[in-house]
C-alpha cells in the first residue's frame, strides 16, 4: 500500500487539501499517472528523487490521457518550476534541480508559484 502525504503551501493558502500518494520507487516513478482517465481535484502523486537534479526529476506524458499540473520542488521545499503538462508529450524538464515532482489536477496549477515554500507532511 502506498503512503499518502499532505502538501502545504506556506506562501499562499491552498483552496482545498492536497493529499497525494508518495512515490519513491522506480516502478512508481516510471508509471506515474499513466493510463489514468481522470484525476480528482484533491488527488495526485508526489514523485521523490534521491537528490536535487534536473534530469532525474524530468517526466514524460506518454500514455497519460489527461493534462496535469506539475510542480517541481527542491530539497529545501522551494518551488523551482511549474508547468501544465499535456498528454502524450515526450519530456518535461524543470528549469532548476528538484527533488520532488508534484503531479496534480490542472486546476491546481495556479496554487503554486516559483519561489513558494512548500512543506510535505505524512498524514
N, C-alpha and C positions, 0 to 999 in steps of 0.2 A: 504494500500500500504506500502510495506517495504521500509525503507530508505536505501540509498546507502552511503558507506563511502569509502574514499581513504586510502590505506595503503602505507606508505612511509618508506623505509628502509634508515636511515641516515648513517649506517655503510658501505653500498655498494649500488650504484645506481641500481634501477630496470631497466631491459631492456625494459619493457612495463608497461604502467599504470596498477595498481591493484585496480580496483573498484569492491567492493563486497557488497552483501546485509548484513545488520546489523540485527542479530537475537538475541534478548534478552528474548523473551517469551519462556515459557516452551514448547509449541507446536512446535515452530520453532526449538528449540534445539533438541527435540525428533525426528522430521522429518529430519532435516539437509538436506543432498543432496540425501536422499533415492529415489529410483526409477528413478534417472537421468541416461540417456543413454550416454550423452556427456556433456562436460564442456569446454567452450571457454577458451582460454589462459588468457584473461583479466577478466574472471568471477570468482565468488567464494562466500563464505559465511563466515561471522565472527560471531561466537557464543560467547555471552557475559555472564559471570557469575557475581554474586554479589560481590565476592572477590576472591583472590588468593586461589586455592585449587587444589589438585591433583585429588581427586575423582570426584568432580563436573565438572572438565574440561576433564574428560575421555570421549572418544567417542566409538561408535560401528559402524561397517560397514555392519550390516545386511541389506539386501535389497538395498545395494549400489552396482551398477553394474560396476562402474569404479574405478580405483585407484585414490587416492587423495594425494596431498602434504598437510600435516598437520603441522602447525606451532603453538606452544604454546607460548603465550606472557604474561608476568606478568603485574601487575598494574603500574609498573614503565616504561613499554614499552620495556622491555628486553626480547629477545627470550630465553626461558628456555629449549626448546626441539623442535625437528622437526623430522618428520618421513614420509616415504612413507607408506600410509595406503592402504592395499589391500582389494578388495571386499570380503564380507562375513566373515570377521574376527570378533570375538566376542567383543574384547575390546582393546583399546589403551589408556594407562595411561601415562601422561607426567612424566618425571624424577623429575621435580620440580613443585611446585604450580604455577598455571597460572590462569589468569582472562579471557583471550581471547584465542579462538581456531580459527585459520585461516585455512579454507579448500579451496584449490585452485588446479588448473591443476597440474598434477605431474611434468611437465616440469619446474615448478617454484620452485621446492624444493631447488635447488642449489642457489637460490637468497637470501636465509636466512640461517644464521648460529647461533649457540648458542652464546649468548653474544651480538648480533647485537641490536642496538637501533632502534625501530620501532615507528612511530607515526601514529595514527589513526585520520583522519580528516573528518568531514562531507563535502559532496560535494554540 
